[in-house]
């Protein structure tokens, strides 16, 4: 399969499965994502956004891009999924800040924006789904002004959640070979998905997304070597998240949260790279 065909497959996947799922209202969606992924919003709250021009590469349904205008930012959100961009625009209308957001369909590896224009660039959980992650990082570097800051989340390798992910994706490929059908497990999950599902699209991504990578902290540091300052922090090993996917574990929610907190630096699945140009 050609690289362009792989990209098209990825675009179609996210059109069918917008990241985070479908919700009765955009406000409910925003509340869910902030509760599920609090670490990224805690980082964003530390920044003075007033008057800042911000680009989000891979904005999905816009839950980050639509969070920042309330703090004074002008935000450009880009995503390869047309359906996700439409949802992000709907969210901007519901929240009342269409005048502070612009959403464009674009490839993270070929961004149709001028270089040296943005104060900050965000990319949360996106570039590990791209064909050429390094090229996506270079595009972010190009867009930033001198002294501008990138905040990027990538999946991290060498931890229990990544090992389990690899095992389950291997199992999914085996099922596809047995059935002779692509994305067998993802299609089965999709038929049972309901709006406002606390699991979001985690299982659909696990079994259906065409490209899924992870990087060690050292590998990510090399990816961002063009930047002058780099800080990497690890978050959420994923034990507590199991409760959303397997409600039978709800009785153990406090224990799983404790495990997350105790092993965050060692086994955190989400690595956030904060880098200055």
C-alpha positions in Angstrom: 0.0 0.0 0.0 1.4 3.4 -0.9 2.0 6.1 1.7 -0.9 8.2 0.2 -3.2 5.3 0.4 -2.3 4.7 4.1 -3.0 8.4 4.8 -6.3 8.2 3.0 -7.2 5.1 5.1 -6.3 7.1 8.3 -8.5 10.0 7.2 -11.4 7.7 6.6 -10.9 6.0 10.0 -11.1 9.3 11.8 -14.1 10.4 9.7 -15.9 7.3 10.8 -14.6 7.4 14.4 -14.0 11.1 15.5 -11.7 11.0 18.4 -13.5 10.9 21.7 -16.8 9.7 20.2 -20.2 11.3 19.9 -21.8 13.3 22.7 -25.3 14.8 23.3 -23.8 18.2 23.6 -20.4 19.7 23.0 -20.2 21.0 26.6 -20.6 17.5 27.9 -17.9 16.4 25.6 -15.6 19.1 26.9 -16.3 18.2 30.5 -15.6 14.5 29.7 -12.2 15.1 28.0 -11.1 17.4 30.8 -11.9 14.8 33.4 -10.4 11.9 31.4 -7.2 13.7 30.3 -6.6 16.3 33.1 -2.8 16.3 32.7 -2.9 18.3 29.4 -5.3 20.9 30.7 -3.2 21.3 33.9 -0.3 22.1 31.6 -2.4 24.5 29.5 -3.5 26.4 32.6 0.0 27.4 33.4 0.4 29.4 30.2 -0.7 33.0 29.5 -2.8 32.8 26.4 -3.8 36.4 26.1 -3.1 37.7 22.6 -1.3 34.5 21.6 -1.7 33.1 18.1 -1.9 29.3 18.4 -2.0 26.4 15.9 -3.2 22.9 16.9 -1.9 20.2 14.5 -4.4 17.4 14.6 -7.2 19.2 16.5 -9.7 16.3 16.1 -13.1 17.5 17.3 -11.6 20.6 18.8 -11.7 20.0 22.5 -8.3 21.7 23.0 -8.7 24.3 20.3 -12.1 25.3 21.7 -10.8 25.5 25.2 -8.2 28.2 24.6 -10.3 31.1 23.3 -11.8 31.7 26.7 -8.3 32.6 27.9 -7.7 35.1 25.1 -6.0 33.0 22.4 -6.6 33.1 18.6 -6.6 29.5 17.5 -6.1 27.7 14.2 -7.1 24.1 14.3 -6.0 21.6 11.6 -7.0 18.0 11.0 -7.0 15.5 8.2 -10.5 14.3 9.1 -13.3 16.4 7.5 -15.9 15.1 9.9 -13.8 16.1 12.9 -13.3 19.6 11.5 -17.1 19.9 11.1 -17.5 18.9 14.8 -14.9 21.3 15.9 -16.7 24.2 14.1 -20.0 23.1 15.7 -18.3 23.2 19.1 -17.0 26.7 18.4 -20.5 27.9 17.5 -22.0 26.2 20.6 -19.4 27.8 22.9 -19.8 31.2 21.2 -16.2 32.0 20.0 -16.3 31.4 16.2 -14.5 34.8 15.9 -11.4 33.4 17.7 -11.1 30.0 15.9 -10.4 28.8 12.4 -10.6 25.2 11.4 -8.9 23.8 8.3 -8.6 20.3 6.8 -4.9 19.6 6.4 -2.2 16.9 6.5 0.1 17.3 9.5 3.1 16.6 7.3 2.2 19.3 4.8 0.6 22.2 6.6 -0.8 25.1 4.4 0.3 27.9 6.8 3.1 30.4 6.7 6.3 29.7 8.7 7.3 31.8 11.7 3.7 32.9 12.4 2.6 31.2 15.6 3.5 31.9 19.3 2.5 28.3 20.3 1.9 25.0 18.6 0.0 22.1 20.1 -0.4 18.5 18.9 -2.1 16.2 21.4 -2.1 12.5 20.6 -1.7 12.9 16.9 1.8 12.5 15.4 2.1 8.9 16.5 -0.6 8.2 13.9 1.2 9.8 11.0 3.3 8.1 8.4 6.3 10.4 9.0 6.3 11.6 12.6 9.6 13.4 12.2 8.3 15.4 9.3 5.3 16.5 11.4 7.6 17.7 14.1 9.6 19.7 11.5 6.4 21.3 10.3 5.6 22.4 13.8 9.1 23.8 14.2 8.6 25.7 10.9 5.3 27.3 11.9 6.6 28.7 15.2 8.1 32.2 15.7 11.7 32.3 17.1 11.2 31.6 20.8 7.8 30.0 20.2 6.8 26.9 22.2 5.6 23.5 21.1 3.5 21.3 23.3 3.2 17.8 21.9 1.8 14.6 23.3 3.1 11.3 21.9 2.4 7.7 23.1 5.3 6.4 25.1 6.9 2.9 24.6 8.4 0.6 27.1 5.5 0.5 29.6 2.7 -2.0 30.4 0.0 -0.1 28.4 2.1 -0.1 25.3 3.0 -3.8 25.7 -0.7 -4.7 26.1 -1.5 -2.5 23.1 0.9 -4.4 20.9 -0.5 -7.7 22.0 -4.1 -6.7 21.4 -3.3 -5.3 17.9 -1.5 -8.5 17.0 -4.6 -10.4 18.2 -6.8 -8.1 16.0 -4.6 -8.8 13.0 -5.0 -12.6 13.6 -8.8 -12.3 13.8 -8.7 -10.4 10.5 -6.8 -13.1 8.8 -9.1 -15.8 10.2 -12.3 -13.9 9.1 -10.8 -12.6 5.9 -12.2 -9.2 6.8 -10.3 -6.0 7.7 -10.9 -4.3 11.1 -13.2 -7.1 12.3 -13.0 -6.2 16.0 -13.2 -2.5 15.4 -16.4 -3.0 13.3 -18.0 -5.1 16.0 -17.2 -2.5 18.7 -18.6 0.3 16.4 -22.0 -1.3 16.1 -22.3 -1.3 19.9 -21.0 2.2 20.5 -23.4 4.7 22.0 -23.3 8.5 22.4 -21.6 9.7 25.6 -19.7 6.5 26.1 -17.1 7.0 28.8 -14.7 4.7 26.9 -14.6 7.3 24.1 -13.0 5.8 21.0 -10.1 4.1 22.8 -11.0 0.6 21.7 -11.8 1.6 18.2 -8.4 3.3 17.9 -6.7 0.2 19.4 -8.2 -2.2 17.0 -8.9 0.0 13.9 -6.5 2.9 13.4 -4.0 2.1 10.6 -0.9 3.6 12.1 -0.1 3.5 15.9 3.4 4.2 17.1 5.1 4.9 20.4 8.4 6.5 21.3 10.8 6.3 24.3 11.6 9.6 26.0 15.1 9.4 24.4 13.6 8.9 20.9 11.3 11.8 21.4 14.2 14.0 22.5 15.9 13.2 19.2 12.8 14.0 17.2 12.8 17.5 18.7 16.6 18.0 18.4 16.0 21.1 16.2 14.5 22.9 19.2 16.7 24.8 21.7 15.0 23.7 24.9 13.2 20.4 25.5 11.3 19.1 28.6 9.6 15.7 28.6 7.1 14.6 31.3 5.2 11.3 31.5 1.6 10.9 32.5 -1.2 8.3 33.1 0.1 4.7 33.0 -3.6 3.8 32.2 -4.6 1.6 35.2 -7.5 3.9 36.2 -8.7 4.2 32.6 -9.5 0.5 32.6 -12.6 1.3 34.6 -14.1 3.2 31.7 -13.5 0.3 29.3 -14.3 -2.5 31.8 -17.0 -1.2 34.2 -16.6 -4.5 36.2 -13.4 -3.0 37.7 -15.3 0.0 39.2 -14.8 -1.4 42.7 -11.1 -1.1 42.2 -11.1 2.4 40.9 -9.3 4.0 43.9 -6.6 1.3 43.8 -6.1 1.7 40.1 -5.9 5.5 40.5 -3.3 5.0 43.3 -1.3 2.8 40.9 -1.4 5.5 38.2 -0.1 8.1 40.7 2.6 5.9 42.0 4.0 4.7 38.6 3.4 7.8 36.5 7.0 8.8 35.8 8.1 5.2 35.3 5.2 3.8 33.3 3.3 6.9 32.0 1.9 6.1 28.6 1.4 9.7 27.6 4.6 11.7 27.2 4.3 15.5 26.8 7.2 17.3 25.1 7.4 21.0 25.8 10.0 22.5 23.4 11.1 26.0 22.6 12.3 27.0 19.2 
